[in-house]
Amino acid sequence: MANINIKLVKSLNGRLQKHIATAQSLGLRRIGDETVQPDNPQTRGKIAKIGYLLQVTEEK
């Protein structure tokens, strides 16, 4: 299964509480934090919700 590298590039300050919780569920707390997550529908849904805050690259 492929993985996705996710990086938080915009601040969580002033965002909706649901968006902050989604970022934290991905393990992203502050700008510049990166995490590797499995490429599955749950992760894709989280990315779709807060994609405007993230930089996403796919790993093989």
C-alpha positions in Angstrom: 0.0 0.0 0.0 1.3 3.5 -0.9 1.8 6.2 1.7 1.1 9.9 1.6 3.5 12.6 3.0 1.5 15.5 4.5 2.9 18.8 5.5 1.1 21.7 7.3 2.0 24.9 5.5 -0.6 27.3 6.8 -1.5 28.3 10.4 -4.4 26.7 12.4 -5.1 30.0 14.1 -8.6 31.3 13.5 -9.7 28.1 11.7 -12.9 26.2 12.4 -12.6 23.9 15.4 -13.4 20.9 13.2 -10.5 21.8 10.9 -8.1 22.1 13.8 -9.3 18.7 15.2 -8.8 17.1 11.7 -5.2 18.5 11.5 -4.4 17.2 15.0 -5.9 13.8 14.1 -3.3 13.6 11.3 -0.5 14.5 13.8 -0.1 18.1 12.6 0.2 20.7 15.3 2.3 23.6 14.0 3.5 25.0 10.6 6.2 22.8 9.1 5.0 19.6 10.8 5.1 16.5 8.5 3.6 13.1 8.8 3.4 10.0 6.7 -0.1 8.4 6.5 -1.4 5.4 4.6 -3.2 6.1 1.4 -6.8 5.1 2.3 -10.3 6.7 2.0 -10.1 7.9 5.6 -6.9 9.8 5.1 -8.1 11.1 1.7 -11.3 12.5 3.3 -9.3 14.4 6.0 -7.1 15.8 3.2 -10.1 16.9 1.3 -11.5 18.7 4.3 -8.4 20.7 5.1 -6.5 20.6 1.9 -6.1 24.4 1.8 -3.8 24.1 4.8 -1.7 21.2 3.5 1.0 20.3 1.0 0.5 16.6 0.0 3.0 14.4 -1.9 2.6 10.7 -2.6 5.3 8.2 -1.8 5.8 4.8 -3.4 
